[in-house]
């Protein structure tokens, strides 16, 4: 009891006396409000109703709010020391500090000030935190707040998932995914602050499994049947000769009776693989696990020894790996834009010259824009002056379209260029399907993974100027 009396007389009373100043009171209110918001968040998060799985929650709740809490704690002694110094200078230091008395109007006003300021700060900090977290859940924040995400942000608005929030695909559901996202988001922030981040930024198997993301919206067992795909290409001759390739894709799936067919159906089984690179482009070892637990292992003829990489269970993302951030090859991008009409295929050699300008090396996007515009104009000025004089607006639109293609796909400051991010759908521009279906993956029983084209698609027409099948269907 004597210790409590001594503590109250020598420490508590002086602290409350000197602490009754506007600086310390503001610090106390800030600390209390921050503590209330943090406590509320921890309680909500503990019961699994956090309302958001945004990785940048870690910035707010692990850095900013604790920072405000500590700032308030630092302000309190600053106010105490300041008031003590002023009273000492004025010779007004009391010899006996007043009792803690709620009937004392001076002390009561201080308590009232702290209570009111705490409530106001709680409302402000809580509202700001909620709005901040809500903003950080938006694609705009993910793509534009961090300049290192510029390549991904450029590809996102034109993807088939442009209306899906980034967090829906990049963060697994549940508390483990939420906690991992918080830690990872904070780590990414520190990397950006230190300017120590990878260039380019690769997925490297960081995306959660499809069962926790893709399958929340898509039915993995749906039967899509066959789909007709038409690709238009342009030649490098003066007339930019048009040809079309028509492919009937056996997408397939699983029907109501559980029968599997086509591309999707063949991959609905439990398949695992081990790759030798982080982008999963080289896959020497594959194994298929049957419903009865049987395992059939396939090994590439180029591989030696056992798998030396981690085994990964194949899912949607292994083929649909660029579902929201797809980067084109220059040929594909230019063909698609010319099919839309700009650059106009009526401009002589526009495909050849445009492709050469897109593939050239540039130091920056600004450098590329200037040289692409200058290059296409110079070509028509020197080689086709009549076309230049008669169709200059059309040539300028072609130049603008070429710059736009480059800007969507090449980002020198992040070391993203043509082909940096492979797209595993198909097997023309990147290995894709041929990573496994190359005819060289064989099991011990001599059975090989098929590489017969007709298993996945039928080539209806190949680089045909006028496919009769499209005419018969009324497509052209």
C-alpha positions as CSV (number, residue, x, y, z in Angstrom):
1,X,0.0,0.0,0.0
2,X,2.9,2.3,0.8
3,X,4.3,1.7,-2.6
4,X,1.0,2.7,-4.3
5,X,0.8,5.9,-2.2
6,X,4.4,6.8,-3.1
7,X,3.8,6.1,-6.8
8,X,0.6,8.2,-6.8
9,X,2.3,11.1,-5.0
10,X,5.7,11.1,-6.9
11,X,4.6,10.0,-10.4
12,X,0.9,9.9,-11.1
13,X,-0.1,13.3,-9.7
14,X,2.8,15.1,-11.4
15,X,2.2,13.4,-14.7
16,X,-1.5,14.3,-14.7
17,X,-0.8,17.8,-13.6
18,X,1.8,18.5,-16.3
19,X,-0.2,16.4,-18.8
20,X,-3.2,18.8,-18.6
21,X,-2.0,20.8,-21.6
22,X,-3.4,21.0,-25.1
23,X,-0.3,19.2,-26.7
24,X,-0.5,16.2,-24.4
25,X,-4.2,16.0,-24.6
26,X,-4.1,15.9,-28.4
27,X,-1.5,13.2,-28.2
28,X,-3.7,11.2,-25.8
29,X,-6.7,11.5,-28.1
30,X,-4.7,10.4,-31.1
31,X,-3.3,7.4,-29.3
32,X,-6.7,6.4,-28.0
33,X,-8.5,6.8,-31.3
34,X,-5.8,4.8,-33.1
35,X,-5.9,2.1,-30.4
36,X,-9.7,1.8,-30.8
37,X,-9.6,1.4,-34.6
38,X,-6.8,-1.1,-34.3
39,X,-8.6,-3.1,-31.7
40,X,-11.8,-3.1,-33.7
41,X,-10.0,-4.3,-36.8
42,X,-8.3,-7.1,-34.8
43,X,-11.6,-8.3,-33.3
44,X,-13.3,-8.3,-36.7
45,X,-10.4,-10.0,-38.4
46,X,-10.2,-12.7,-35.7
47,X,-13.8,-13.7,-36.4
48,X,-13.1,-13.8,-40.1
49,X,-15.2,-10.9,-41.3
50,X,-12.5,-8.5,-42.4
51,X,-14.6,-7.4,-45.4
52,X,-11.5,-7.2,-47.6
53,X,-8.6,-9.3,-48.6
54,X,-6.5,-6.5,-50.0
55,X,-2.8,-7.0,-49.5
56,X,-2.3,-3.3,-48.7
57,X,-4.4,-3.7,-45.5
58,X,-1.1,-4.5,-44.0
59,X,0.2,-1.0,-44.8
60,X,-2.8,0.6,-43.1
61,X,-3.1,-1.6,-40.0
62,X,0.5,-2.7,-39.6
63,X,2.3,0.5,-40.4
64,X,0.1,3.6,-40.6
65,X,-2.2,3.1,-37.6
66,X,0.6,1.8,-35.3
67,X,2.6,4.8,-36.5
68,X,-0.3,7.2,-35.4
69,X,-0.5,5.4,-32.1
70,X,3.2,5.8,-31.4
71,X,3.1,9.4,-32.6
72,X,0.4,10.2,-30.1
73,X,2.5,8.5,-27.3
74,X,5.5,10.7,-28.3
75,X,3.4,13.9,-28.3
76,X,2.2,13.3,-24.7
77,X,5.7,13.6,-23.0
78,X,6.6,16.5,-25.3
79,X,3.6,18.4,-23.9
80,X,4.5,17.4,-20.3
81,X,8.1,18.5,-20.6
82,X,7.0,21.8,-22.3
83,X,4.6,22.7,-19.6
84,X,7.0,21.7,-16.8
85,X,9.7,23.9,-18.5
86,X,7.3,26.9,-18.8
87,X,6.2,26.6,-15.1
88,X,9.8,26.3,-13.9
89,X,10.8,29.3,-15.9
90,X,7.9,31.2,-14.3
91,X,8.8,29.9,-10.8
92,X,5.3,28.3,-10.5
93,X,6.2,24.7,-9.9
94,X,4.0,23.4,-7.1
95,X,5.7,21.8,-4.0
96,X,2.7,19.5,-3.6
97,X,0.8,18.3,-6.7
98,X,-3.0,18.4,-6.5
99,X,-5.0,15.3,-5.9
100,X,-6.7,13.5,-8.8
101,X,-10.2,14.9,-8.2
102,X,-13.0,14.6,-10.8
103,X,-14.7,17.5,-9.0
104,X,-11.8,19.8,-9.9
105,X,-13.1,21.8,-12.9
106,X,-9.6,22.1,-14.5
107,X,-9.0,18.4,-14.4
108,X,-12.6,17.6,-15.5
109,X,-12.2,20.0,-18.5
110,X,-9.0,18.1,-19.5
111,X,-10.9,14.7,-19.3
112,X,-13.8,16.1,-21.3
113,X,-11.3,17.4,-24.0
114,X,-9.7,14.0,-24.3
115,X,-13.1,12.2,-24.5
116,X,-14.4,14.6,-27.2
117,X,-11.1,14.6,-29.2
118,X,-10.9,10.8,-29.0
119,X,-14.4,10.5,-30.4
120,X,-13.7,13.0,-33.2
121,X,-10.4,11.3,-34.0
122,X,-12.0,7.9,-33.9
123,X,-14.6,9.0,-36.5
124,X,-11.9,10.6,-38.7
125,X,-9.4,7.8,-38.4
126,X,-12.0,5.1,-38.8
127,X,-13.7,6.7,-41.8
128,X,-10.3,7.5,-43.4
129,X,-9.2,3.9,-42.9
130,X,-12.4,2.5,-44.3
131,X,-12.3,4.7,-47.4
132,X,-8.6,4.0,-47.8
133,X,-9.0,0.3,-47.7
134,X,-12.0,0.5,-50.1
135,X,-9.9,2.5,-52.5
136,X,-7.0,0.0,-52.2
137,X,-9.5,-2.7,-53.3
138,X,-10.0,-1.1,-56.6
139,X,-8.0,-2.0,-59.8
140,X,-7.1,1.7,-60.2
141,X,-5.0,1.6,-57.0
142,X,-3.3,-1.7,-57.9
143,X,-2.5,-0.6,-61.4
144,X,-1.8,3.1,-61.0
145,X,-0.6,3.8,-57.5
146,X,2.6,1.7,-58.2
147,X,4.4,2.6,-61.4
148,X,6.0,-0.9,-61.5
149,X,2.5,-2.3,-62.3
150,X,2.2,-0.2,-65.5
151,X,2.6,-3.2,-67.9
152,X,-0.1,-5.1,-66.1
153,X,-2.4,-2.1,-65.9
154,X,-2.0,-1.5,-69.6
155,X,-3.1,-5.0,-70.5
156,X,-5.9,-5.3,-67.9
157,X,-8.5,-2.9,-69.3
158,X,-8.6,-4.7,-72.7
159,X,-8.7,-8.2,-71.2
160,X,-11.7,-10.5,-70.8
161,X,-11.4,-9.9,-67.0
162,X,-11.5,-6.1,-67.1
163,X,-14.5,-6.1,-64.8
164,X,-13.0,-8.4,-62.2
165,X,-11.1,-6.8,-59.2
166,X,-7.4,-7.7,-58.9
167,X,-7.9,-9.1,-55.4
168,X,-10.4,-11.7,-56.8
169,X,-7.7,-13.5,-58.7
170,X,-4.5,-12.6,-56.8
171,X,-5.6,-13.4,-53.3
172,X,-6.9,-16.7,-52.0
173,X,-10.1,-16.8,-50.0
174,X,-10.0,-17.3,-46.2
175,X,-7.9,-16.2,-43.3
176,X,-4.6,-17.9,-44.5
177,X,-4.9,-16.1,-47.9
178,X,-5.7,-12.9,-46.2
179,X,-2.8,-13.1,-43.8
180,X,-0.4,-14.0,-46.6
181,X,-1.6,-11.1,-48.7
182,X,-1.0,-8.7,-45.8
183,X,2.5,-9.8,-45.3
184,X,3.2,-10.0,-49.0
185,X,1.7,-6.5,-49.6
186,X,3.8,-4.9,-46.9
187,X,6.9,-6.6,-48.3
188,X,6.2,-5.3,-51.8
189,X,5.8,-1.8,-50.4
190,X,9.2,-2.0,-48.8
191,X,10.7,-3.3,-52.0
192,X,9.3,-0.4,-54.0
193,X,10.4,2.2,-51.3
194,X,13.9,0.7,-51.5
195,X,13.7,0.5,-55.4
196,X,14.7,-3.1,-55.0
197,X,12.1,-4.9,-57.1
198,X,12.4,-7.4,-60.0
199,X,12.4,-6.1,-63.6
200,X,10.3,-7.6,-65.1
201,X,7.8,-8.7,-62.5
202,X,6.9,-12.3,-63.3
203,X,4.1,-14.4,-61.9
204,X,6.4,-17.3,-61.0
205,X,3.7,-19.5,-59.6
206,X,2.6,-16.7,-57.2
207,X,-1.0,-16.9,-58.3
208,X,-3.2,-18.9,-55.9
209,X,-4.6,-22.2,-57.2
210,X,-7.6,-22.0,-59.6
211,X,-9.8,-23.8,-57.1
212,X,-9.6,-20.7,-54.8
213,X,-9.9,-18.1,-57.5
214,X,-11.0,-19.1,-61.1
215,X,-13.5,-21.6,-60.0
216,X,-15.4,-19.1,-57.8
217,X,-16.8,-17.7,-61.1
218,X,-16.2,-20.4,-63.7
219,X,-17.5,-24.0,-63.9
220,X,-14.5,-26.1,-64.5
221,X,-16.6,-29.1,-65.6
222,X,-18.7,-27.2,-68.1
223,X,-19.0,-28.7,-71.6
224,X,-18.1,-26.0,-74.2
225,X,-18.1,-28.4,-77.2
226,X,-16.4,-27.2,-80.4
227,X,-15.6,-23.6,-81.2
228,X,-14.7,-22.0,-84.5
229,X,-11.7,-19.7,-84.5
230,X,-10.8,-17.4,-87.4
231,X,-7.4,-15.7,-87.6
232,X,-6.7,-13.0,-90.2
233,X,-3.1,-12.4,-91.3
234,X,-1.5,-9.9,-93.7
235,X,1.5,-10.4,-95.9
236,X,4.6,-8.3,-96.3
237,X,4.0,-7.6,-100.0
238,X,2.9,-4.2,-101.4
239,X,-0.8,-5.1,-101.2
240,X,-0.6,-6.6,-97.7
241,X,-2.2,-9.8,-99.0
242,X,-4.9,-11.1,-96.7
243,X,-5.1,-14.7,-95.7
244,X,-7.3,-16.5,-93.1
245,X,-6.7,-19.6,-91.0
246,X,-9.8,-21.3,-89.7
247,X,-9.5,-23.7,-86.8
248,X,-12.2,-25.8,-85.1
249,X,-11.2,-26.1,-81.5
250,X,-12.4,-29.1,-79.5
251,X,-12.7,-27.3,-76.2
252,X,-15.0,-30.0,-74.8
253,X,-15.4,-30.5,-71.1
254,X,-17.6,-32.8,-69.0
255,X,-21.2,-33.5,-70.0
256,X,-24.2,-34.2,-67.7
257,X,-23.3,-37.9,-67.7
258,X,-19.7,-37.2,-66.6
259,X,-18.2,-38.1,-70.1
260,X,-15.1,-36.0,-70.7
261,X,-14.0,-34.8,-74.2
262,X,-11.9,-32.3,-75.9
263,X,-9.1,-30.1,-74.5
264,X,-10.8,-29.4,-71.1
265,X,-11.9,-33.0,-70.7
266,X,-8.5,-34.4,-71.2
267,X,-7.1,-32.2,-68.5
268,X,-9.7,-32.6,-65.8
269,X,-7.8,-35.6,-64.4
270,X,-5.3,-35.2,-61.6
271,X,-2.1,-34.2,-63.5
272,X,1.2,-33.1,-61.9
273,X,4.4,-31.8,-63.4
274,X,7.8,-30.5,-62.5
275,X,9.4,-27.6,-64.5
276,X,13.0,-26.5,-64.7
277,X,12.2,-22.8,-64.9
278,X,10.0,-20.4,-62.9
279,X,7.8,-19.6,-65.8
280,X,7.0,-23.3,-66.4
281,X,8.0,-23.3,-70.0
282,X,10.3,-26.3,-69.9
283,X,8.5,-29.4,-68.4
284,X,10.6,-32.6,-68.5
285,X,8.5,-34.6,-66.0
286,X,4.8,-35.2,-65.9
287,X,2.7,-37.7,-64.0
288,X,-1.0,-38.6,-64.2
289,X,-2.7,-40.0,-61.0
290,X,-5.7,-42.1,-61.6
291,X,-8.9,-42.3,-59.5
292,X,-7.6,-45.6,-58.0
293,X,-4.3,-44.0,-57.0
294,X,-2.3,-45.4,-59.9
295,X,0.5,-43.2,-61.2
296,X,1.9,-43.0,-64.7
297,X,5.0,-40.9,-65.1
298,X,6.1,-39.4,-68.4
299,X,9.6,-38.2,-68.9
300,X,11.0,-36.1,-71.8
301,X,13.7,-37.7,-73.9
302,X,15.9,-34.7,-73.1
303,X,15.6,-35.1,-69.3
304,X,18.1,-37.1,-67.2
305,X,17.5,-38.4,-63.7
306,X,14.6,-37.7,-61.5
307,X,12.6,-34.5,-61.1
308,X,14.7,-31.8,-59.4
309,X,11.9,-29.2,-59.2
310,X,8.8,-29.0,-57.0
311,X,5.8,-30.9,-58.3
312,X,2.8,-28.7,-59.2
313,X,-0.7,-29.8,-59.7
314,X,-1.9,-28.7,-63.1
315,X,-5.0,-26.4,-63.1
316,X,-6.6,-23.7,-65.3
317,X,-3.8,-21.2,-64.8
318,X,-1.2,-23.5,-66.3
319,X,-2.8,-22.9,-69.8
320,X,-4.8,-19.7,-69.1
321,X,-1.8,-18.0,-67.6
322,X,-2.5,-14.6,-69.2
323,X,-6.2,-14.4,-68.6
324,X,-6.1,-10.7,-67.4
325,X,-2.7,-9.5,-68.5
326,X,-2.1,-10.7,-72.0
327,X,0.7,-9.3,-74.1
328,X,0.6,-9.9,-77.8
329,X,3.4,-10.7,-80.3
330,X,4.0,-7.8,-82.8
331,X,2.6,-10.0,-85.6
332,X,-0.7,-10.8,-83.8
333,X,-1.2,-7.3,-82.5
334,X,-0.7,-5.7,-85.9
335,X,-2.9,-8.3,-87.7
336,X,-5.7,-7.6,-85.3
337,X,-5.5,-3.8,-85.6
338,X,-5.4,-4.1,-89.4
339,X,-8.4,-6.3,-89.3
340,X,-10.2,-3.5,-87.5
341,X,-9.1,-1.1,-90.3
342,X,-6.2,1.0,-88.8
343,X,-3.6,0.8,-90.1
344,X,-5.4,0.5,-93.4
345,X,-4.4,-2.5,-95.5
346,X,-4.8,-0.3,-98.5
347,X,-1.6,1.5,-97.6
348,X,1.3,-0.2,-99.6
349,X,3.7,-2.2,-97.4
350,X,2.1,-1.0,-94.2
351,X,2.3,-4.4,-92.6
352,X,6.0,-4.9,-93.5
353,X,7.1,-1.5,-92.4
354,X,4.9,-1.4,-89.4
355,X,6.2,-4.7,-88.2
356,X,9.8,-3.6,-88.6
357,X,9.2,-0.5,-86.6
358,X,7.5,-2.4,-83.8
359,X,10.3,-4.8,-83.5
360,X,13.1,-2.2,-83.5
361,X,14.9,-1.4,-80.2
362,X,14.1,1.9,-78.4
363,X,15.5,3.4,-75.2
364,X,12.1,4.5,-73.9
365,X,8.4,4.6,-74.8
366,X,8.8,8.3,-75.8
367,X,11.8,7.4,-78.0
368,X,9.6,4.6,-79.6
369,X,6.7,7.0,-80.2
370,X,8.9,9.6,-82.0
371,X,10.8,7.1,-84.1
372,X,7.8,5.0,-85.1
373,X,5.9,8.1,-86.3
374,X,9.0,9.4,-88.0
375,X,9.7,6.0,-89.6
376,X,6.3,5.4,-91.1
377,X,6.1,9.0,-92.4
378,X,9.6,8.9,-93.9
379,X,8.8,5.7,-95.7
380,X,5.8,7.1,-97.6
381,X,7.5,10.5,-98.2
382,X,10.5,8.8,-99.8
383,X,9.0,5.7,-101.5
384,X,5.4,6.7,-102.2
385,X,5.2,10.5,-102.4
386,X,1.8,10.4,-104.2
387,X,0.3,8.3,-101.4
388,X,1.9,10.7,-98.8
389,X,0.4,13.7,-100.5
390,X,-3.1,12.2,-101.0
391,X,-3.5,10.1,-97.8
392,X,-1.5,11.9,-95.1
393,X,-4.3,11.7,-92.5
394,X,-4.6,7.9,-93.0
395,X,-0.8,7.6,-92.7
396,X,-0.9,9.6,-89.4
397,X,-3.6,7.3,-88.1
398,X,-1.5,4.3,-89.0
399,X,1.4,5.8,-87.1
400,X,-0.8,6.4,-84.0
401,X,-2.1,2.8,-84.1
402,X,1.5,1.5,-84.3
403,X,2.5,3.6,-81.3
404,X,-0.5,2.4,-79.4
405,X,0.4,-1.3,-80.1
406,X,3.9,-0.7,-78.8
407,X,2.7,1.1,-75.7
408,X,0.4,-1.8,-74.8
409,X,3.1,-4.4,-75.0
410,X,6.6,-3.0,-74.5
411,X,7.9,-1.2,-71.3
412,X,11.6,-0.6,-71.4
413,X,11.9,0.7,-67.9
414,X,10.5,-2.6,-66.5
415,X,12.4,-4.7,-69.1
416,X,9.2,-6.0,-70.6
417,X,9.5,-6.5,-74.3
418,X,8.0,-8.7,-77.0
419,X,7.8,-12.3,-75.7
420,X,8.8,-11.5,-72.1
421,X,5.5,-12.9,-70.7
422,X,4.7,-16.2,-72.5
423,X,1.1,-17.1,-73.2
424,X,0.4,-20.8,-72.9
425,X,-2.8,-20.9,-74.9
426,X,-1.9,-22.6,-78.2
427,X,1.5,-23.4,-79.5
428,X,2.4,-20.9,-82.2
429,X,4.2,-18.0,-80.6
430,X,5.2,-19.8,-77.4
431,X,5.7,-23.5,-76.4
432,X,2.2,-23.6,-74.7
433,X,0.6,-27.0,-75.4
434,X,3.9,-28.3,-76.8
435,X,5.5,-28.1,-73.4
436,X,3.9,-31.5,-72.8
437,X,2.3,-32.5,-76.2
438,X,5.6,-32.6,-78.1
439,X,5.8,-36.4,-78.8
440,X,8.9,-36.8,-76.6
441,X,7.2,-37.4,-73.2
442,X,7.0,-41.2,-72.7
443,X,6.3,-43.5,-69.9
444,X,8.1,-46.7,-69.0
445,X,5.5,-48.8,-70.7
446,X,6.3,-47.0,-74.0
447,X,3.1,-44.9,-74.1
448,X,3.6,-41.3,-75.0
449,X,1.6,-38.1,-74.5
450,X,-0.2,-37.6,-77.8
451,X,0.8,-34.8,-80.1
452,X,-1.8,-35.5,-82.8
453,X,-3.2,-32.1,-83.9
454,X,-6.7,-33.5,-84.4
455,X,-7.0,-34.3,-80.6
456,X,-7.4,-30.7,-79.8
457,X,-8.4,-29.1,-83.1
458,X,-9.0,-29.5,-86.8
459,X,-7.4,-27.2,-89.3
460,X,-10.3,-26.2,-91.6
461,X,-8.2,-23.8,-93.7
462,X,-4.6,-22.6,-93.4
463,X,-3.6,-19.2,-94.8
464,X,-6.3,-19.3,-97.4
465,X,-7.2,-16.0,-99.1
466,X,-10.8,-17.0,-99.4
467,X,-11.8,-20.1,-97.3
468,X,-14.9,-21.6,-98.9
469,X,-16.0,-22.9,-95.5
470,X,-16.5,-19.3,-94.2
471,X,-18.4,-18.5,-97.4
472,X,-20.6,-21.5,-96.8
473,X,-21.3,-20.4,-93.3
474,X,-22.1,-16.9,-94.4
475,X,-19.3,-15.5,-92.3
476,X,-17.6,-13.7,-95.2
